[in-house]
């Protein structure tokens, strides 16, 4: 089957064509393996792409947009007197690659695969799907960029051994920095954890270098320099565009040479810039990105030593400073290739053709931890068969810790790990029909148990103590033993329950051996939308507190008991992608969830 892979980037786009029986090849456009993602809208509405757009931008820069992908949330672009919907702008770029591919094939490709940032939500991905349709593509798959990059680097080992662990991807593009940990198994690839920085990309490096040279020359004529920064006429825009290109070329040259000169417009003199100066400008941002990658690896439940490799993607990854900082941060040397810009496009061909990205990956921050040892439990009564679960990669188990304190987790960012476990479980357990898959829960024993020890579990993984705090919830929802969540939180035992309705998908983790006070500080840091609400509850001989709030993607409720090391965390995510409110979470807890 002929497959066209398109890595649609902020500043450049790459196409790779897989022709049946002939392998893969880069789709060269205007003699280059990369095509500028820039667009230009002519007076008659014609949209030019790539080098053609850049050439016409000299005539009227107001009709030019160098980075349409960076403006995805604006809905439409105003280019001169033309209002261009963002999907049409994307379609023009995709169509240009498709036309070149058809010239090579003499027919349309049977399938098109397009990459996107792992953090894109359903609304942004729908814009990309609409653009693919407008570009004239038939069957189209959307695949997260880190999955494609990991697939590419994993494919380099074909014929040898599969990577010894998950792959960490450091993707520094033009508009953003993205990092991810991707599990590699015989079943394919899964995003185990991902994060990013929206304010770090090659365009931001260009801007920092422009400001730096401005400090060198602006004093000679401040008024002219202000017009360079804020163009007021066509001539000013031409001057600025030409200078930005020279700044970009200088940045790339400093990856190969120790110094270079930037030609300046009159009345300013040319400026000499050294690699040391550029590295001083970008070092703080690069350090942030290295620390974020380390944190992301930790969120995946891994250490750098457990990885199968750290791979660099994107043109700016050529900068020597970056590899040095990552090696110091992670204690392992990162790997890149001669053309890191093409890694994602080639990797799109190696991702299993199982469907859309939701079927290829699990959500961000899915924790991976060593398999928990099986504990002896009483034989449960026969139950209806469980729904098949998606395969999950598990890393080799690290040496066991010297001792465990069940009462307070000691790992950094414990609530981030808890959210990870819950979000992952929503996806793993909410597919298919809505009927419960577990047997009805047995009645709560009359005698109050000692909650300092885990105790025996029932078929769903509940101990007597966990069933007290869970109350009637397990009788109407899908619950399962969650040893991976217990290991991540340092708990004696844990159970995850999932329940959904037409509005939202909800999941809750119950922990025994972890008090609410040990989770509260981190929970507050996750509640970034508005002020959290606190309250108390009492039921079934238990008393406790709750803390409700809303984060960037989900609503959160943390609650626990006063007299026993029992706690629980609810995460609720709307099906339409809109944010939960704190008051909604309070109402939900007090009306339906309170023990």
C-alpha positions as CSV (number, residue, x, y, z in Angstrom):
1,X,0.0,0.0,0.0
2,X,1.2,3.5,-0.9
3,X,1.4,5.7,2.3
4,X,2.2,9.4,2.5
5,X,3.5,10.6,5.9
6,X,3.5,14.3,6.6
7,X,5.2,15.9,9.5
8,X,3.4,19.2,9.6
9,X,5.6,21.5,11.6
10,X,5.5,25.1,12.8
11,X,8.2,26.4,10.5
12,X,8.8,23.5,8.1
13,X,7.0,20.4,6.8
14,X,8.4,17.1,5.7
15,X,6.8,14.5,3.5
16,X,8.0,10.8,3.2
17,X,6.4,8.5,0.8
18,X,6.3,4.7,1.1
19,X,5.8,3.2,-2.3
20,X,4.6,-0.4,-2.4
21,X,7.6,-2.6,-3.2
22,X,10.1,0.2,-3.4
23,X,10.6,1.4,0.3
24,X,10.5,4.9,1.6
25,X,11.8,8.2,0.1
26,X,11.6,11.8,1.1
27,X,9.3,13.9,-1.0
28,X,11.6,16.7,-2.2
29,X,9.9,20.1,-2.8
30,X,11.8,22.8,-4.6
31,X,14.9,20.6,-4.3
32,X,14.8,20.4,-0.5
33,X,13.8,17.7,2.0
34,X,12.0,20.3,4.0
35,X,9.3,22.7,2.9
36,X,8.6,26.0,4.6
37,X,5.1,25.9,6.3
38,X,4.7,29.6,5.4
39,X,1.6,30.8,3.4
40,X,0.8,33.9,1.4
41,X,-2.7,34.9,0.4
42,X,-2.9,36.8,-2.9
43,X,-5.5,39.5,-3.6
44,X,-7.7,37.0,-5.5
45,X,-7.6,34.5,-2.6
46,X,-5.0,32.2,-4.1
47,X,-2.8,30.7,-1.3
48,X,0.8,30.1,-2.0
49,X,2.9,27.8,0.1
50,X,6.6,27.3,1.0
51,X,9.2,29.1,-1.0
52,X,6.6,30.6,-3.3
53,X,5.0,32.2,-0.2
54,X,8.3,33.5,1.1
55,X,9.2,35.0,-2.3
56,X,5.9,36.9,-2.5
57,X,6.2,38.1,1.0
58,X,8.7,40.6,-0.2
59,X,5.9,42.3,-2.2
60,X,3.4,42.6,0.7
61,X,4.5,41.1,4.1
62,X,1.0,41.8,5.5
63,X,-0.3,38.9,3.3
64,X,2.3,36.5,4.7
65,X,2.2,34.1,7.7
66,X,5.4,32.2,8.4
67,X,4.0,29.9,11.1
68,X,0.3,29.2,10.6
69,X,0.4,26.2,12.9
70,X,1.3,28.4,15.9
71,X,-2.0,30.3,15.4
72,X,-4.3,27.2,15.4
73,X,-6.5,28.6,18.2
74,X,-7.3,31.8,16.4
75,X,-9.9,30.3,14.1
76,X,-8.9,32.4,11.0
77,X,-5.9,34.4,9.7
78,X,-6.2,37.9,8.5
79,X,-3.7,38.1,5.6
80,X,-4.1,41.5,4.0
81,X,-7.7,41.8,3.0
82,X,-8.2,38.0,2.9
83,X,-9.7,36.2,5.9
84,X,-8.5,32.6,5.7
85,X,-9.9,29.9,8.0
86,X,-7.1,28.1,9.8
87,X,-8.2,24.8,8.4
88,X,-7.8,26.2,4.9
89,X,-4.4,27.5,5.7
90,X,-3.3,24.0,7.0
91,X,-4.9,22.4,3.9
92,X,-2.8,24.5,1.6
93,X,0.4,23.3,3.2
94,X,-0.8,19.6,3.2
95,X,-2.1,19.8,-0.4
96,X,1.3,21.0,-1.6
97,X,3.0,17.9,-0.2
98,X,0.2,15.7,-1.6
99,X,0.6,17.1,-5.1
100,X,4.3,16.4,-5.1
101,X,3.6,12.8,-3.8
102,X,1.1,12.3,-6.6
103,X,3.7,13.3,-9.2
104,X,6.0,10.5,-7.9
105,X,3.2,7.9,-7.7
106,X,1.1,9.0,-10.7
107,X,-1.9,8.4,-8.4
108,X,-3.1,9.5,-5.0
109,X,-1.6,7.7,-2.0
110,X,-3.9,5.0,-0.5
111,X,-3.3,6.4,3.0
112,X,-2.0,9.6,4.6
113,X,-0.5,9.9,8.0
114,X,-0.1,13.3,9.7
115,X,1.8,14.0,12.9
116,X,0.6,16.4,15.6
117,X,1.9,17.4,19.1
118,X,1.0,14.9,21.8
119,X,-0.7,17.6,23.9
120,X,-3.2,18.5,21.2
121,X,-6.8,18.0,22.3
122,X,-9.8,16.9,20.3
123,X,-10.6,20.4,19.0
124,X,-7.1,21.0,17.5
125,X,-7.0,17.5,16.0
126,X,-10.4,18.0,14.4
127,X,-9.0,21.1,12.7
128,X,-6.2,18.9,11.3
129,X,-8.7,16.3,10.1
130,X,-10.8,19.0,8.4
131,X,-7.6,20.3,6.7
132,X,-6.8,16.8,5.5
133,X,-10.3,16.5,3.9
134,X,-9.9,19.9,2.3
135,X,-6.5,18.9,1.0
136,X,-8.2,16.1,-0.9
137,X,-6.9,13.2,1.2
138,X,-8.9,10.0,1.6
139,X,-8.0,7.7,4.5
140,X,-6.1,9.8,7.0
141,X,-4.5,8.8,10.4
142,X,-3.4,11.3,13.0
143,X,-0.4,10.2,15.1
144,X,1.4,12.0,18.0
145,X,4.8,13.3,17.1
146,X,6.7,11.5,19.9
147,X,5.2,8.2,19.0
148,X,6.4,8.7,15.4
149,X,9.9,9.8,16.6
150,X,10.2,6.8,18.9
151,X,9.0,4.5,16.1
152,X,11.7,5.8,13.8
153,X,14.5,5.4,16.3
154,X,13.2,1.9,17.3
155,X,13.2,0.9,13.7
156,X,16.9,1.7,13.4
157,X,17.4,-1.5,15.6
158,X,15.4,-3.7,13.2
159,X,17.3,-6.9,12.7
160,X,19.0,-6.4,16.1
161,X,17.4,-6.3,19.5
162,X,14.4,-4.2,20.4
163,X,15.3,-1.2,22.7
164,X,15.9,-2.4,26.3
165,X,13.3,0.0,27.7
166,X,11.0,2.9,26.8
167,X,12.4,5.7,24.6
168,X,12.6,9.3,25.8
169,X,12.0,11.8,23.0
170,X,13.2,15.4,23.2
171,X,11.5,17.3,20.5
172,X,12.6,21.0,20.1
173,X,10.6,22.4,17.2
174,X,10.1,25.8,15.9
175,X,7.1,26.7,18.0
176,X,7.2,24.6,21.1
177,X,9.3,22.1,23.1
178,X,7.7,18.7,23.6
179,X,9.1,15.7,25.5
180,X,7.6,12.2,25.9
181,X,8.4,8.8,27.2
182,X,7.2,6.2,24.8
183,X,6.9,2.5,25.5
184,X,8.0,0.1,22.8
185,X,6.6,-3.4,22.7
186,X,5.6,-6.1,20.3
187,X,2.1,-4.6,20.2
188,X,3.4,-1.2,19.2
189,X,3.9,2.1,20.9
190,X,2.3,4.0,23.8
191,X,2.9,7.4,25.2
192,X,3.7,6.8,28.9
193,X,4.2,10.4,29.8
194,X,4.5,13.7,28.0
195,X,4.9,17.4,28.7
196,X,6.1,20.5,27.0
197,X,6.9,24.2,27.1
198,X,4.9,26.5,24.9
199,X,7.4,29.3,25.1
200,X,10.5,27.4,23.9
201,X,11.2,26.7,20.3
202,X,13.6,27.8,17.6
203,X,11.5,30.9,17.0
204,X,12.0,31.9,20.6
205,X,15.7,31.4,20.2
206,X,15.7,33.6,17.1
207,X,13.8,36.3,19.1
208,X,16.3,36.1,21.9
209,X,19.2,36.5,19.5
210,X,17.4,39.5,17.8
211,X,17.0,41.2,21.2
212,X,20.7,40.5,21.9
213,X,22.0,42.2,18.7
214,X,19.5,45.0,19.3
215,X,21.3,45.8,22.5
216,X,24.5,46.2,20.5
217,X,23.2,48.5,17.8
218,X,19.9,50.2,18.9
219,X,21.7,53.1,20.7
220,X,22.9,54.5,17.4
221,X,19.3,55.2,16.2
222,X,16.6,54.0,18.6
223,X,13.8,55.2,16.4
224,X,14.8,53.2,13.4
225,X,15.4,50.1,15.6
226,X,11.8,50.4,17.0
227,X,10.5,50.4,13.4
228,X,12.5,47.1,12.9
229,X,10.8,45.6,15.9
230,X,7.4,47.1,15.1
231,X,7.1,47.6,11.4
232,X,4.8,50.4,10.3
233,X,5.2,50.3,6.5
234,X,5.8,47.7,3.7
235,X,9.4,48.8,3.7
236,X,9.7,48.2,7.5
237,X,8.2,44.8,7.1
238,X,10.6,43.8,4.4
239,X,13.5,45.0,6.5
240,X,12.4,43.0,9.5
241,X,11.7,39.9,7.5
242,X,15.2,40.0,5.9
243,X,16.9,40.6,9.3
244,X,15.0,37.7,10.9
245,X,16.2,35.4,8.1
246,X,19.8,36.6,8.7
247,X,19.4,36.0,12.4
248,X,18.1,32.5,11.7
249,X,21.0,31.7,9.4
250,X,23.4,32.9,12.0
251,X,21.9,30.7,14.7
252,X,22.3,27.7,12.5
253,X,25.8,28.6,11.5
254,X,26.8,28.8,15.2
255,X,26.0,25.1,15.5
256,X,29.0,24.5,13.2
257,X,31.3,27.4,13.9
258,X,32.5,29.4,16.9
259,X,31.4,32.8,15.5
260,X,29.6,34.4,12.7
261,X,28.5,37.9,11.5
262,X,25.0,39.1,11.0
263,X,24.5,41.7,8.3
264,X,22.4,44.6,9.6
265,X,20.1,47.1,7.8
266,X,21.2,50.7,7.5
267,X,22.2,52.7,9.5
268,X,23.4,49.9,11.8
269,X,26.8,48.2,11.4
270,X,27.1,44.4,11.1
271,X,27.3,42.5,14.4
272,X,29.6,39.6,15.2
273,X,28.1,36.9,17.4
274,X,29.9,34.0,19.1
275,X,28.7,30.6,20.0
276,X,29.4,31.4,23.6
277,X,27.1,34.4,23.5
278,X,24.3,32.3,21.9
279,X,24.7,29.6,24.5
280,X,24.5,32.1,27.3
281,X,21.2,33.3,25.9
282,X,19.6,29.9,25.6
283,X,21.1,28.1,28.5
284,X,18.3,29.0,31.0
285,X,15.6,27.7,28.6
286,X,17.6,24.6,27.7
287,X,18.0,23.9,31.4
288,X,14.3,24.2,31.9
289,X,13.7,21.7,29.1
290,X,16.2,19.3,30.5
291,X,14.7,19.4,33.9
292,X,11.2,18.9,32.4
293,X,12.4,15.9,30.5
294,X,13.8,14.4,33.7
295,X,10.5,15.1,35.5
296,X,8.6,13.5,32.7
297,X,10.7,10.4,32.9
298,X,9.9,10.3,36.6
299,X,6.2,10.7,36.0
300,X,6.4,7.6,33.8
301,X,7.6,5.7,36.9
302,X,11.1,5.3,35.4
303,X,14.7,6.4,36.0
304,X,16.9,7.4,33.1
305,X,18.9,4.2,33.6
306,X,15.8,2.2,32.7
307,X,15.4,3.9,29.3
308,X,16.3,2.3,26.0
309,X,17.7,5.7,24.8
310,X,17.1,9.5,24.7
311,X,16.6,10.8,21.2
312,X,16.7,14.4,19.9
313,X,14.3,15.6,17.3
314,X,14.1,18.9,15.5
315,X,16.6,21.2,13.9
316,X,17.7,23.1,17.1
317,X,18.7,19.8,18.6
318,X,22.0,20.2,16.6
319,X,23.2,22.8,19.1
320,X,26.2,21.3,21.0
321,X,25.1,22.8,24.3
322,X,21.8,20.8,24.3
323,X,23.5,17.4,24.2
324,X,25.9,18.4,27.0
325,X,23.1,19.7,29.3
326,X,21.0,16.6,28.8
327,X,23.9,14.3,29.5
328,X,24.6,16.2,32.7
329,X,21.0,16.1,33.8
330,X,20.2,12.5,32.9
331,X,23.7,10.9,33.2
332,X,23.2,9.3,29.8
333,X,24.2,10.6,26.4
334,X,21.4,11.6,24.0
335,X,21.3,10.4,20.4
336,X,20.5,12.4,17.3
337,X,20.9,11.8,13.6
338,X,22.3,13.8,10.6
339,X,18.8,15.1,9.7
340,X,16.7,15.3,12.9
341,X,14.1,17.2,11.0
342,X,13.0,14.0,9.2
343,X,12.8,11.6,12.1
344,X,9.1,12.1,12.7
345,X,8.1,11.8,9.1
346,X,10.1,8.6,8.6
347,X,8.7,7.3,12.0
348,X,5.1,7.7,10.9
349,X,5.6,4.8,8.5
350,X,6.7,2.5,11.4
351,X,3.7,3.1,13.7
352,X,1.3,0.1,13.5
353,X,-1.7,0.9,11.3
354,X,-4.2,0.2,14.1
355,X,-6.3,3.3,13.6
356,X,-6.4,6.7,15.1
357,X,-4.0,7.9,17.7
358,X,-6.4,7.2,20.5
359,X,-6.0,3.5,19.7
360,X,-2.3,3.8,19.3
361,X,-1.5,5.5,22.6
362,X,-2.7,6.0,26.2
363,X,-3.1,9.5,27.5
364,X,-0.3,11.7,28.9
365,X,1.2,10.9,32.2
366,X,0.3,7.3,32.2
367,X,2.5,5.8,35.0
368,X,4.6,2.7,34.4
369,X,5.8,0.8,37.4
370,X,7.3,-2.6,38.1
371,X,4.8,-5.5,38.3
372,X,3.6,-5.9,41.9
373,X,4.1,-9.2,43.6
374,X,1.0,-11.3,43.9
375,X,-0.4,-11.5,47.4
376,X,-2.3,-14.5,48.5
377,X,-6.0,-13.8,48.6
378,X,-9.1,-15.9,49.2
379,X,-10.5,-17.6,46.1
380,X,-13.3,-15.4,44.8
381,X,-16.6,-16.8,43.6
382,X,-17.0,-17.3,39.8
383,X,-17.5,-14.0,38.0
384,X,-18.5,-12.9,34.5
385,X,-15.5,-12.7,32.2
386,X,-13.8,-9.3,32.2
387,X,-13.5,-7.2,29.1
388,X,-10.1,-7.6,27.5
389,X,-7.6,-5.0,28.6
390,X,-5.1,-3.2,26.2
391,X,-1.5,-4.4,26.5
392,X,0.6,-2.3,28.8
393,X,4.4,-2.2,28.7
394,X,6.1,-2.6,32.0
395,X,9.8,-1.9,32.6
396,X,12.2,-4.3,34.3
397,X,11.7,-4.1,38.0
398,X,14.3,-2.0,39.9
399,X,15.8,-3.4,43.1
400,X,13.2,-3.2,46.0
401,X,13.5,-0.3,48.4
402,X,15.1,-1.1,51.8
403,X,11.9,-0.4,53.6
404,X,8.5,1.2,53.0
405,X,6.6,3.6,55.1
406,X,3.0,3.0,54.2
407,X,1.7,6.2,55.9
408,X,3.3,8.9,53.7
409,X,4.5,8.7,50.1
410,X,8.1,9.8,49.7
411,X,8.3,10.2,45.9
412,X,8.3,13.7,44.4
413,X,5.1,14.8,42.7
414,X,2.9,12.0,44.2
415,X,-0.3,13.6,43.1
416,X,0.9,13.9,39.5
417,X,1.5,10.1,39.7
418,X,-2.0,9.6,41.2
419,X,-3.6,11.7,38.4
420,X,-1.6,9.6,35.9
421,X,-2.9,6.4,37.2
422,X,-6.5,7.6,37.3
423,X,-6.5,9.1,33.8
424,X,-4.9,6.0,32.4
425,X,-7.5,3.8,34.1
426,X,-10.4,5.8,32.6
427,X,-9.1,4.9,29.1
428,X,-8.3,1.3,30.0
429,X,-11.7,0.5,31.7
430,X,-14.3,2.7,30.0
431,X,-14.4,1.2,26.5
432,X,-17.4,-0.7,25.2
433,X,-20.7,-1.2,27.1
434,X,-21.6,0.5,30.3
435,X,-22.6,-2.6,32.3
436,X,-20.5,-3.5,35.4
437,X,-18.0,-6.2,34.8
438,X,-17.4,-7.1,38.4
439,X,-19.6,-9.1,40.7
440,X,-21.7,-7.2,43.3
441,X,-19.7,-6.3,46.4
442,X,-20.2,-8.3,49.6
443,X,-21.7,-6.5,52.6
444,X,-19.5,-4.4,54.9
445,X,-18.6,-6.4,58.0
446,X,-20.2,-5.2,61.2
447,X,-16.9,-5.3,63.1
448,X,-14.7,-2.3,62.4
449,X,-11.3,-3.5,61.0
450,X,-7.8,-2.4,61.9
451,X,-6.7,-0.3,58.9
452,X,-3.0,-0.2,59.8
453,X,-2.5,-3.5,57.8
454,X,-3.8,-4.2,54.3
455,X,-5.7,-7.4,55.2
456,X,-7.4,-9.8,52.9
457,X,-9.0,-8.6,49.6
458,X,-12.2,-9.4,47.9
459,X,-12.6,-10.1,44.2
460,X,-12.3,-6.4,43.3
461,X,-9.3,-5.8,45.4
462,X,-11.1,-4.1,48.3
463,X,-10.0,-4.7,51.9
464,X,-12.6,-4.2,54.7
465,X,-11.1,-0.7,55.3
466,X,-11.2,0.4,51.7
467,X,-14.8,-0.7,51.4
468,X,-15.7,1.5,54.3
469,X,-14.4,4.6,52.6
470,X,-15.8,3.5,49.3
471,X,-19.2,2.9,50.7
472,X,-21.7,1.8,48.0
473,X,-19.7,2.9,45.0
474,X,-18.2,-0.5,44.1
475,X,-21.7,-2.0,43.9
476,X,-22.5,0.0,40.8
477,X,-19.2,0.6,39.0
478,X,-16.2,-1.1,37.5
479,X,-13.5,-1.6,40.1
480,X,-10.3,-3.5,40.1
481,X,-7.2,-4.1,42.2
482,X,-4.5,-1.5,41.3
483,X,-1.1,-2.7,42.5
484,X,0.6,-0.3,40.1
485,X,-1.2,2.7,41.7
486,X,-0.3,1.4,45.2
487,X,3.4,1.1,44.2
488,X,3.5,4.6,42.7
489,X,2.0,6.1,45.9
490,X,3.7,4.0,48.5
491,X,0.4,2.6,49.7
492,X,-0.3,-0.8,51.2
493,X,-3.0,-1.4,48.7
494,X,-5.2,0.5,46.2
495,X,-8.3,0.0,44.2
496,X,-9.4,1.9,41.0
497,X,-13.1,2.4,40.1
498,X,-14.4,3.9,36.9
499,X,-17.8,5.3,36.2
500,X,-19.1,7.4,33.4
501,X,-22.2,9.2,32.1
502,X,-23.2,11.2,29.1
503,X,-21.2,14.2,30.3
504,X,-18.0,12.9,31.7
505,X,-15.6,10.1,32.4
506,X,-14.7,9.7,36.1
507,X,-12.3,7.5,38.0
508,X,-11.3,7.3,41.6
509,X,-8.3,5.6,43.3
510,X,-8.8,4.5,46.9
511,X,-5.6,4.1,49.0
512,X,-5.0,2.3,52.2
513,X,-1.8,3.2,54.0
514,X,-1.6,6.8,52.7
515,X,-3.2,9.6,54.7
516,X,-4.8,12.6,53.0
517,X,-2.3,14.9,54.7
518,X,0.5,13.3,52.7
519,X,-1.2,14.2,49.4
520,X,-2.7,17.5,50.1
521,X,0.1,19.9,49.2
522,X,0.7,18.3,45.8
523,X,-3.1,18.2,45.2
524,X,-3.3,21.9,45.7
525,X,-0.5,22.5,43.2
526,X,-2.6,20.5,40.6
527,X,-5.7,22.7,41.3
528,X,-4.6,25.6,39.1
529,X,-8.1,26.9,38.2
530,X,-9.5,29.1,40.9
531,X,-9.5,28.6,44.6
532,X,-9.9,25.0,46.0
533,X,-12.8,24.4,48.4
534,X,-12.5,22.5,51.7
535,X,-15.1,20.7,53.7
536,X,-15.8,17.8,56.1
537,X,-17.8,14.6,55.9
538,X,-19.0,11.9,58.2
539,X,-20.5,8.4,57.5
540,X,-20.4,4.8,58.5
541,X,-18.5,5.6,61.7
542,X,-15.8,7.5,59.8
543,X,-15.1,11.2,59.8
544,X,-12.9,13.1,57.4
545,X,-12.1,16.1,55.1
546,X,-12.3,16.7,51.4
547,X,-10.5,19.2,49.1
548,X,-12.1,20.0,45.7
549,X,-10.7,22.0,42.8
550,X,-10.1,22.1,39.1
551,X,-6.9,21.7,37.1
552,X,-6.0,22.4,33.5
553,X,-7.8,19.4,32.1
554,X,-9.8,17.8,34.9
555,X,-11.7,18.3,38.1
556,X,-10.2,16.8,41.3
557,X,-11.5,15.8,44.7
558,X,-9.1,14.5,47.4
559,X,-10.7,13.1,50.5
560,X,-9.6,11.0,53.5
561,X,-10.4,9.9,57.0
562,X,-9.2,11.5,60.3
563,X,-8.5,8.3,62.3
564,X,-7.2,5.9,59.7
565,X,-4.6,6.0,56.9
566,X,-7.3,5.9,54.2
567,X,-7.6,8.4,51.3
568,X,-9.0,8.7,47.8
569,X,-8.7,10.8,44.8
570,X,-11.4,11.5,42.1
571,X,-10.6,12.8,38.7
572,X,-13.4,13.8,36.3
573,X,-12.9,14.8,32.7
574,X,-15.6,16.1,30.4
575,X,-16.1,14.1,27.2
576,X,-16.2,17.3,25.1
577,X,-12.8,18.5,26.5
578,X,-14.1,21.5,28.3
579,X,-12.9,22.2,31.8
580,X,-14.6,21.1,35.1
581,X,-15.4,23.8,37.7
582,X,-14.6,23.6,41.4
583,X,-18.3,23.9,42.4
584,X,-19.2,21.0,40.1
585,X,-16.7,18.8,41.9
586,X,-18.0,19.8,45.3
587,X,-21.6,19.1,44.2
588,X,-20.6,15.8,42.7
589,X,-18.7,14.7,45.9
590,X,-21.4,15.7,48.4
591,X,-24.3,14.3,46.3
592,X,-22.9,11.0,45.0
593,X,-19.5,10.1,46.3
594,X,-19.4,10.9,50.0
595,X,-18.7,7.7,52.0
